[in-house]
Amino acid sequence: MAGGVQNRFASKSKAASGRLALGRLKVGAMNKTEAAYSALLDGLCATGEVLWFKFEGVKLRLADNTFYTPDFAVMLSSGVMEMHEVKGFWQDDARVKIKVAADLYPFRFIAAVPQKKKDGGGWQIEVFE
């Protein structure tokens, strides 16, 4: 994942941003943003930077009856395990869950948000440790 960590996440309400929730996909089905990120991980596998990854491969318990399933479990070539979350935009509950998970588990948590082509494309990366 080239590039530095960038923390440019604007906080907007759903109504203010003009984005409304779409129906959820079936478990194990990727949306377009997740599929694009999966293609990035495939490329990193080809270069040897990533040894393995699995979509929705890990389910973490945060509290009684509260779980967090990262979008991707990723094993780097160094053997380090990371949990990657892909977001088109952030909602408060998702940000809270990834922060709680980062406090409870010994993984590095990565959040990736696609940048618009006019802003250079690629992925905006935020690290939670």
VMD Tcl script that builds the backbone (N, CA, C; Angstrom):
set m [mol new atoms 387]
animate dup $m
set s [atomselect $m all]
$s set {name element resname resid chain x y z} {
  {N N MET 1 A 0.824 -1.169 0.000}
  {CA C MET 1 A 0.000 0.000 0.000}
  {C C MET 1 A 0.872 1.237 0.000}
  {N N ALA 2 A 1.078 1.752 -1.153}
  {CA C ALA 2 A 1.939 2.918 -1.282}
  {C C ALA 2 A 1.238 4.147 -0.737}
  {N N GLY 3 A 2.017 5.110 -0.379}
  {CA C GLY 3 A 1.444 6.364 0.116}
  {C C GLY 3 A 1.379 6.390 1.616}
  {N N GLY 4 A 1.319 7.556 2.153}
  {CA C GLY 4 A 1.266 7.722 3.598}
  {C C GLY 4 A -0.142 7.647 4.125}
  {N N VAL 5 A -0.224 7.651 5.420}
  {CA C VAL 5 A -1.529 7.626 6.079}
  {C C VAL 5 A -2.146 9.005 5.966}
  {N N GLN 6 A -3.386 9.036 5.547}
  {CA C GLN 6 A -4.080 10.300 5.401}
  {C C GLN 6 A -5.365 10.239 6.200}
  {N N ASN 7 A -5.626 11.269 6.959}
  {CA C ASN 7 A -6.829 11.311 7.783}
  {C C ASN 7 A -7.728 12.441 7.306}
  {N N ARG 8 A -8.279 12.292 6.110}
  {CA C ARG 8 A -9.137 13.329 5.556}
  {C C ARG 8 A -10.549 12.792 5.420}
  {N N PHE 9 A -11.142 12.401 6.518}
  {CA C PHE 9 A -12.490 11.865 6.488}
  {C C PHE 9 A -13.445 12.941 6.954}
  {N N ALA 10 A -14.218 13.454 6.013}
  {CA C ALA 10 A -15.191 14.491 6.360}
  {C C ALA 10 A -16.379 13.862 7.062}
  {N N SER 11 A -16.863 14.516 8.069}
  {CA C SER 11 A -18.021 14.024 8.812}
  {C C SER 11 A -19.272 14.717 8.289}
  {N N LYS 12 A -20.163 13.917 7.698}
  {CA C LYS 12 A -21.411 14.454 7.160}
  {C C LYS 12 A -22.539 13.529 7.576}
  {N N SER 13 A -23.690 14.094 7.773}
  {CA C SER 13 A -24.851 13.240 8.027}
  {C C SER 13 A -25.277 12.612 6.708}
  {N N LYS 14 A -26.034 11.508 6.779}
  {CA C LYS 14 A -26.490 10.835 5.565}
  {C C LYS 14 A -27.315 11.785 4.707}
  {N N ALA 15 A -28.191 12.534 5.353}
  {CA C ALA 15 A -29.048 13.454 4.594}
  {C C ALA 15 A -28.221 14.562 3.956}
  {N N ALA 16 A -27.254 15.085 4.698}
  {CA C ALA 16 A -26.441 16.182 4.187}
  {C C ALA 16 A -25.559 15.721 3.034}
  {N N SER 17 A -25.100 14.478 3.084}
  {CA C SER 17 A -24.209 13.998 2.039}
  {C C SER 17 A -24.978 13.523 0.807}
  {N N GLY 18 A -26.290 13.356 0.937}
  {CA C GLY 18 A -27.093 12.898 -0.185}
  {C C GLY 18 A -26.988 11.402 -0.412}
  {N N ARG 19 A -26.372 10.684 0.522}
  {CA C ARG 19 A -26.207 9.242 0.384}
  {C C ARG 19 A -27.191 8.539 1.306}
  {N N LEU 20 A -27.913 7.622 0.758}
  {CA C LEU 20 A -28.829 6.827 1.563}
  {C C LEU 20 A -28.385 5.372 1.501}
  {N N ALA 21 A -28.651 4.645 2.542}
  {CA C ALA 21 A -28.240 3.248 2.605}
  {C C ALA 21 A -28.938 2.428 1.534}
  {N N LEU 22 A -28.168 1.575 0.883}
  {CA C LEU 22 A -28.712 0.643 -0.081}
  {C C LEU 22 A -28.966 -0.667 0.638}
  {N N GLY 23 A -29.681 -1.558 0.002}
  {CA C GLY 23 A -29.895 -2.873 0.592}
  {C C GLY 23 A -28.573 -3.591 0.775}
  {N N ARG 24 A -28.459 -4.345 1.820}
  {CA C ARG 24 A -27.232 -5.101 2.081}
  {C C ARG 24 A -27.125 -6.256 1.091}
  {N N LEU 25 A -25.889 -6.569 0.724}
  {CA C LEU 25 A -25.638 -7.718 -0.136}
  {C C LEU 25 A -25.644 -8.980 0.711}
  {N N LYS 26 A -25.773 -10.126 0.079}
  {CA C LYS 26 A -25.717 -11.394 0.796}
  {C C LYS 26 A -24.337 -11.558 1.411}
  {N N VAL 27 A -24.275 -12.282 2.525}
  {CA C VAL 27 A -23.000 -12.550 3.177}
  {C C VAL 27 A -22.083 -13.211 2.163}
  {N N GLY 28 A -20.856 -12.722 2.080}
  {CA C GLY 28 A -19.878 -13.276 1.152}
  {C C GLY 28 A -19.885 -12.622 -0.215}
  {N N ALA 29 A -20.824 -11.718 -0.471}
  {CA C ALA 29 A -20.883 -11.020 -1.760}
  {C C ALA 29 A -20.228 -9.646 -1.621}
  {N N MET 30 A -19.340 -9.335 -2.534}
  {CA C MET 30 A -18.640 -8.048 -2.500}
  {C C MET 30 A -19.423 -6.987 -3.263}
  {N N ASN 31 A -19.362 -5.754 -2.746}
  {CA C ASN 31 A -19.880 -4.632 -3.523}
  {C C ASN 31 A -18.772 -4.185 -4.491}
  {N N LYS 32 A -19.033 -3.181 -5.314}
  {CA C LYS 32 A -18.062 -2.750 -6.325}
  {C C LYS 32 A -16.770 -2.219 -5.706}
  {N N THR 33 A -16.885 -1.503 -4.599}
  {CA C THR 33 A -15.706 -0.946 -3.943}
  {C C THR 33 A -14.844 -2.069 -3.365}
  {N N GLU 34 A -15.482 -3.046 -2.721}
  {CA C GLU 34 A -14.742 -4.187 -2.174}
  {C C GLU 34 A -14.096 -5.012 -3.288}
  {N N ALA 35 A -14.796 -5.167 -4.410}
  {CA C ALA 35 A -14.235 -5.907 -5.546}
  {C C ALA 35 A -13.002 -5.194 -6.103}
  {N N ALA 36 A -13.047 -3.876 -6.166}
  {CA C ALA 36 A -11.886 -3.106 -6.632}
  {C C ALA 36 A -10.709 -3.278 -5.672}
  {N N TYR 37 A -10.983 -3.287 -4.382}
  {CA C TYR 37 A -9.917 -3.473 -3.398}
  {C C TYR 37 A -9.366 -4.898 -3.461}
  {N N SER 38 A -10.235 -5.868 -3.711}
  {CA C SER 38 A -9.801 -7.249 -3.876}
  {C C SER 38 A -8.826 -7.359 -5.055}
  {N N ALA 39 A -9.107 -6.634 -6.128}
  {CA C ALA 39 A -8.209 -6.627 -7.286}
  {C C ALA 39 A -6.843 -6.037 -6.903}
  {N N LEU 40 A -6.858 -4.996 -6.060}
  {CA C LEU 40 A -5.600 -4.426 -5.571}
  {C C LEU 40 A -4.825 -5.479 -4.777}
  {N N LEU 41 A -5.516 -6.194 -3.897}
  {CA C LEU 41 A -4.853 -7.237 -3.108}
  {C C LEU 41 A -4.333 -8.364 -3.993}
  {N N ASP 42 A -5.072 -8.716 -5.052}
  {CA C ASP 42 A -4.586 -9.717 -6.016}
  {C C ASP 42 A -3.254 -9.269 -6.612}
  {N N GLY 43 A -3.172 -7.983 -6.962}
  {CA C GLY 43 A -1.934 -7.442 -7.513}
  {C C GLY 43 A -0.787 -7.500 -6.506}
  {N N LEU 44 A -1.094 -7.234 -5.243}
  {CA C LEU 44 A -0.068 -7.299 -4.202}
  {C C LEU 44 A 0.368 -8.744 -3.946}
  {N N CYS 45 A -0.537 -9.693 -4.158}
  {CA C CYS 45 A -0.161 -11.109 -4.078}
  {C C CYS 45 A 0.814 -11.455 -5.205}
  {N N ALA 46 A 0.535 -10.936 -6.391}
  {CA C ALA 46 A 1.383 -11.208 -7.552}
  {C C ALA 46 A 2.798 -10.660 -7.360}
  {N N THR 47 A 2.921 -9.536 -6.649}
  {CA C THR 47 A 4.245 -8.956 -6.416}
  {C C THR 47 A 4.932 -9.545 -5.187}
  {N N GLY 48 A 4.199 -10.363 -4.421}
  {CA C GLY 48 A 4.773 -10.986 -3.240}
  {C C GLY 48 A 4.635 -10.176 -1.961}
  {N N GLU 49 A 4.012 -9.011 -2.030}
  {CA C GLU 49 A 3.834 -8.187 -0.825}
  {C C GLU 49 A 2.800 -8.787 0.111}
  {N N VAL 50 A 1.806 -9.463 -0.465}
  {CA C VAL 50 A 0.756 -10.117 0.305}
  {C C VAL 50 A 0.832 -11.610 -0.002}
  {N N LEU 51 A 0.822 -12.438 1.059}
  {CA C LEU 51 A 0.849 -13.896 0.877}
  {C C LEU 51 A -0.541 -14.477 0.698}
  {N N TRP 52 A -1.520 -13.879 1.394}
  {CA C TRP 52 A -2.860 -14.460 1.433}
  {C C TRP 52 A -3.854 -13.399 1.862}
  {N N PHE 53 A -5.079 -13.501 1.353}
  {CA C PHE 53 A -6.178 -12.677 1.874}
  {C C PHE 53 A -7.487 -13.409 1.663}
  {N N LYS 54 A -8.465 -13.078 2.501}
  {CA C LYS 54 A -9.789 -13.705 2.428}
  {C C LYS 54 A -10.845 -12.663 2.729}
  {N N PHE 55 A -11.853 -12.582 1.878}
  {CA C PHE 55 A -12.966 -11.668 2.080}
  {C C PHE 55 A -13.851 -12.204 3.193}
  {N N GLU 56 A -14.151 -11.356 4.175}
  {CA C GLU 56 A -14.978 -11.699 5.335}
  {C C GLU 56 A -14.547 -13.031 5.964}
  {N N GLY 57 A -13.220 -13.208 6.072}
  {CA C GLY 57 A -12.664 -14.457 6.571}
  {C C GLY 57 A -12.540 -14.551 8.080}
  {N N VAL 58 A -12.758 -13.453 8.800}
  {CA C VAL 58 A -12.580 -13.424 10.250}
  {C C VAL 58 A -13.764 -12.694 10.872}
  {N N LYS 59 A -14.254 -13.218 11.970}
  {CA C LYS 59 A -15.323 -12.560 12.735}
  {C C LYS 59 A -14.788 -12.352 14.147}
  {N N LEU 60 A -14.740 -11.111 14.609}
  {CA C LEU 60 A -14.175 -10.767 15.913}
  {C C LEU 60 A -15.283 -10.397 16.891}
  {N N ARG 61 A -15.201 -10.946 18.096}
  {CA C ARG 61 A -16.168 -10.603 19.146}
  {C C ARG 61 A -15.682 -9.331 19.837}
  {N N LEU 62 A -16.548 -8.321 19.885}
  {CA C LEU 62 A -16.223 -7.061 20.558}
  {C C LEU 62 A -16.810 -7.009 21.960}
  {N N ALA 63 A -17.966 -7.625 22.140}
  {CA C ALA 63 A -18.670 -7.671 23.428}
  {C C ALA 63 A -19.749 -8.744 23.298}
  {N N ASP 64 A -20.492 -8.970 24.365}
  {CA C ASP 64 A -21.593 -9.931 24.275}
  {C C ASP 64 A -22.542 -9.514 23.153}
  {N N ASN 65 A -22.804 -10.427 22.255}
  {CA C ASN 65 A -23.719 -10.196 21.131}
  {C C ASN 65 A -23.306 -9.049 20.214}
  {N N THR 66 A -22.028 -8.691 20.226}
  {CA C THR 66 A -21.535 -7.640 19.335}
  {C C THR 66 A -20.289 -8.150 18.621}
  {N N PHE 67 A -20.359 -8.189 17.299}
  {CA C PHE 67 A -19.265 -8.724 16.497}
  {C C PHE 67 A -18.871 -7.726 15.421}
  {N N TYR 68 A -17.651 -7.911 14.922}
  {CA C TYR 68 A -17.136 -7.086 13.825}
  {C C TYR 68 A -16.483 -8.028 12.824}
  {N N THR 69 A -16.899 -7.959 11.585}
  {CA C THR 69 A -16.311 -8.750 10.517}
  {C C THR 69 A -15.592 -7.806 9.553}
  {N N PRO 70 A -14.260 -7.764 9.618}
  {CA C PRO 70 A -13.525 -6.919 8.675}
  {C C PRO 70 A -13.769 -7.410 7.241}
  {N N ASP 71 A -13.683 -6.514 6.304}
  {CA C ASP 71 A -13.894 -6.905 4.910}
  {C C ASP 71 A -12.854 -7.917 4.442}
  {N N PHE 72 A -11.590 -7.705 4.807}
  {CA C PHE 72 A -10.523 -8.601 4.372}
  {C C PHE 72 A -9.573 -8.912 5.519}
  {N N ALA 73 A -9.255 -10.193 5.691}
  {CA C ALA 73 A -8.134 -10.613 6.529}
  {C C ALA 73 A -6.961 -10.756 5.563}
  {N N VAL 74 A -5.822 -10.142 5.887}
  {CA C VAL 74 A -4.689 -10.083 4.966}
  {C C VAL 74 A -3.426 -10.522 5.696}
  {N N MET 75 A -2.681 -11.451 5.093}
  {CA C MET 75 A -1.375 -11.832 5.627}
  {C C MET 75 A -0.298 -11.258 4.718}
  {N N LEU 76 A 0.536 -10.417 5.291}
  {CA C LEU 76 A 1.638 -9.814 4.543}
  {C C LEU 76 A 2.770 -10.821 4.359}
  {N N SER 77 A 3.694 -10.532 3.466}
  {CA C SER 77 A 4.819 -11.438 3.223}
  {C C SER 77 A 5.681 -11.613 4.467}
  {N N SER 78 A 5.633 -10.647 5.391}
  {CA C SER 78 A 6.383 -10.734 6.639}
  {C C SER 78 A 5.715 -11.680 7.644}
  {N N GLY 79 A 4.504 -12.146 7.327}
  {CA C GLY 79 A 3.754 -13.001 8.243}
  {C C GLY 79 A 2.806 -12.230 9.139}
  {N N VAL 80 A 2.841 -10.911 9.087}
  {CA C VAL 80 A 1.959 -10.073 9.895}
  {C C VAL 80 A 0.537 -10.152 9.348}
  {N N MET 81 A -0.424 -10.299 10.264}
  {CA C MET 81 A -1.842 -10.313 9.880}
  {C C MET 81 A -2.435 -8.922 10.052}
  {N N GLU 82 A -3.181 -8.503 9.061}
  {CA C GLU 82 A -3.887 -7.224 9.108}
  {C C GLU 82 A -5.356 -7.473 8.800}
  {N N MET 83 A -6.198 -6.596 9.318}
  {CA C MET 83 A -7.617 -6.606 9.007}
  {C C MET 83 A -7.912 -5.331 8.224}
  {N N HIS 84 A -8.456 -5.458 7.032}
  {CA C HIS 84 A -8.702 -4.316 6.157}
  {C C HIS 84 A -10.202 -4.073 6.029}
  {N N GLU 85 A -10.594 -2.838 6.206}
  {CA C GLU 85 A -11.987 -2.397 6.062}
  {C C GLU 85 A -12.056 -1.453 4.872}
  {N N VAL 86 A -12.982 -1.702 3.967}
  {CA C VAL 86 A -13.145 -0.877 2.766}
  {C C VAL 86 A -14.460 -0.128 2.887}
  {N N LYS 87 A -14.401 1.190 2.757}
  {CA C LYS 87 A -15.595 2.025 2.904}
  {C C LYS 87 A -15.699 3.002 1.743}
  {N N GLY 88 A -16.910 3.158 1.241}
  {CA C GLY 88 A -17.177 4.230 0.293}
  {C C GLY 88 A -17.255 5.559 1.043}
  {N N PHE 89 A -17.791 5.480 2.259}
  {CA C PHE 89 A -17.848 6.603 3.185}
  {C C PHE 89 A -18.053 6.013 4.575}
  {N N TRP 90 A -17.731 6.778 5.597}
  {CA C TRP 90 A -17.818 6.304 6.983}
  {C C TRP 90 A -19.149 6.648 7.622}
  {N N GLN 91 A -19.648 5.700 8.403}
  {CA C GLN 91 A -20.754 5.957 9.321}
  {C C GLN 91 A -20.185 5.775 10.721}
  {N N ASP 92 A -20.730 6.509 11.682}
  {CA C ASP 92 A -20.159 6.521 13.030}
  {C C ASP 92 A -20.026 5.138 13.652}
  {N N ASP 93 A -21.023 4.269 13.493}
  {CA C ASP 93 A -20.953 2.959 14.132}
  {C C ASP 93 A -19.807 2.121 13.591}
  {N N ALA 94 A -19.504 2.236 12.309}
  {CA C ALA 94 A -18.399 1.483 11.715}
  {C C ALA 94 A -17.060 1.955 12.261}
  {N N ARG 95 A -16.902 3.253 12.409}
  {CA C ARG 95 A -15.652 3.807 12.942}
  {C C ARG 95 A -15.457 3.360 14.397}
  {N N VAL 96 A -16.526 3.341 15.172}
  {CA C VAL 96 A -16.439 2.896 16.569}
  {C C VAL 96 A -16.018 1.434 16.622}
  {N N LYS 97 A -16.620 0.589 15.801}
  {CA C LYS 97 A -16.296 -0.836 15.823}
  {C C LYS 97 A -14.835 -1.093 15.479}
  {N N ILE 98 A -14.302 -0.417 14.482}
  {CA C ILE 98 A -12.911 -0.675 14.104}
  {C C ILE 98 A -11.955 -0.181 15.203}
  {N N LYS 99 A -12.310 0.920 15.862}
  {CA C LYS 99 A -11.478 1.413 16.964}
  {C C LYS 99 A -11.506 0.452 18.151}
  {N N VAL 100 A -12.676 -0.073 18.484}
  {CA C VAL 100 A -12.789 -1.037 19.586}
  {C C VAL 100 A -12.004 -2.299 19.238}
  {N N ALA 101 A -12.144 -2.788 18.013}
  {CA C ALA 101 A -11.417 -3.980 17.592}
  {C C ALA 101 A -9.908 -3.766 17.674}
  {N N ALA 102 A -9.440 -2.596 17.269}
  {CA C ALA 102 A -8.005 -2.287 17.331}
  {C C ALA 102 A -7.499 -2.279 18.768}
  {N N ASP 103 A -8.359 -1.879 19.715}
  {CA C ASP 103 A -7.973 -1.897 21.132}
  {C C ASP 103 A -7.947 -3.314 21.694}
  {N N LEU 104 A -8.793 -4.203 21.187}
  {CA C LEU 104 A -8.930 -5.544 21.750}
  {C C LEU 104 A -8.007 -6.590 21.133}
  {N N TYR 105 A -7.656 -6.426 19.870}
  {CA C TYR 105 A -6.947 -7.483 19.147}
  {C C TYR 105 A -5.571 -7.026 18.675}
  {N N PRO 106 A -4.618 -7.989 18.569}
  {CA C PRO 106 A -3.236 -7.630 18.213}
  {C C PRO 106 A -2.981 -7.548 16.711}
  {N N PHE 107 A -3.970 -7.114 15.968}
  {CA C PHE 107 A -3.816 -6.946 14.523}
  {C C PHE 107 A -3.689 -5.470 14.201}
  {N N ARG 108 A -3.115 -5.196 13.068}
  {CA C ARG 108 A -3.136 -3.841 12.539}
  {C C ARG 108 A -4.402 -3.738 11.699}
  {N N PHE 109 A -5.186 -2.716 11.960}
  {CA C PHE 109 A -6.432 -2.500 11.230}
  {C C PHE 109 A -6.221 -1.371 10.239}
  {N N ILE 110 A -6.590 -1.625 9.002}
  {CA C ILE 110 A -6.413 -0.673 7.906}
  {C C ILE 110 A -7.789 -0.330 7.355}
  {N N ALA 111 A -8.070 0.943 7.200}
  {CA C ALA 111 A -9.306 1.375 6.533}
  {C C ALA 111 A -8.916 2.009 5.199}
  {N N ALA 112 A -9.610 1.622 4.146}
  {CA C ALA 112 A -9.333 2.136 2.807}
  {C C ALA 112 A -10.598 2.739 2.219}
  {N N VAL 113 A -10.476 3.969 1.759}
  {CA C VAL 113 A -11.578 4.683 1.119}
  {C C VAL 113 A -11.089 5.107 -0.264}
  {N N PRO 114 A -11.829 4.776 -1.334}
  {CA C PRO 114 A -11.358 5.161 -2.666}
  {C C PRO 114 A -11.378 6.676 -2.853}
  {N N GLN 115 A -10.337 7.170 -3.491}
  {CA C GLN 115 A -10.284 8.591 -3.840}
  {C C GLN 115 A -10.868 8.774 -5.234}
  {N N LYS 116 A -11.489 9.904 -5.454}
  {CA C LYS 116 A -12.043 10.206 -6.767}
  {C C LYS 116 A -10.909 10.361 -7.777}
  {N N LYS 117 A -11.187 10.028 -9.011}
  {CA C LYS 117 A -10.177 10.141 -10.070}
  {C C LYS 117 A -9.649 11.568 -10.182}
  {N N LYS 118 A -10.550 12.552 -10.017}
  {CA C LYS 118 A -10.116 13.953 -10.118}
  {C C LYS 118 A -9.153 14.323 -8.994}
  {N N ASP 119 A -9.163 13.540 -7.889}
  {CA C ASP 119 A -8.246 13.768 -6.773}
  {C C ASP 119 A -7.023 12.856 -6.837}
  {N N GLY 120 A -6.831 12.202 -7.975}
  {CA C GLY 120 A -5.653 11.360 -8.163}
  {C C GLY 120 A -5.921 9.874 -8.094}
  {N N GLY 121 A -7.157 9.480 -7.755}
  {CA C GLY 121 A -7.492 8.064 -7.679}
  {C C GLY 121 A -6.766 7.368 -6.538}
  {N N GLY 122 A -6.732 6.072 -6.600}
  {CA C GLY 122 A -6.071 5.300 -5.556}
  {C C GLY 122 A -6.932 5.178 -4.312}
  {N N TRP 123 A -6.282 4.934 -3.196}
  {CA C TRP 123 A -6.974 4.682 -1.929}
  {C C TRP 123 A -6.440 5.577 -0.844}
  {N N GLN 124 A -7.328 6.127 -0.076}
  {CA C GLN 124 A -6.997 6.896 1.113}
  {C C GLN 124 A -6.921 5.882 2.262}
  {N N ILE 125 A -5.783 5.819 2.929}
  {CA C ILE 125 A -5.537 4.786 3.939}
  {C C ILE 125 A -5.474 5.408 5.335}
  {N N GLU 126 A -6.137 4.753 6.281}
  {CA C GLU 126 A -6.073 5.143 7.681}
  {C C GLU 126 A -5.714 3.893 8.474}
  {N N VAL 127 A -4.776 4.017 9.394}
  {CA C VAL 127 A -4.306 2.880 10.189}
  {C C VAL 127 A -4.809 3.020 11.623}
  {N N PHE 128 A -5.330 1.925 12.161}
  {CA C PHE 128 A -5.774 1.858 13.553}
  {C C PHE 128 A -4.918 0.803 14.242}
  {N N GLU 129 A -4.197 1.195 15.287}
  {CA C GLU 129 A -3.344 0.238 16.002}
  {C C GLU 129 A -3.592 0.326 17.477}
}
mol reanalyze $m
mol bondsrecalc $m
mol representation Tube
mol addrep $m
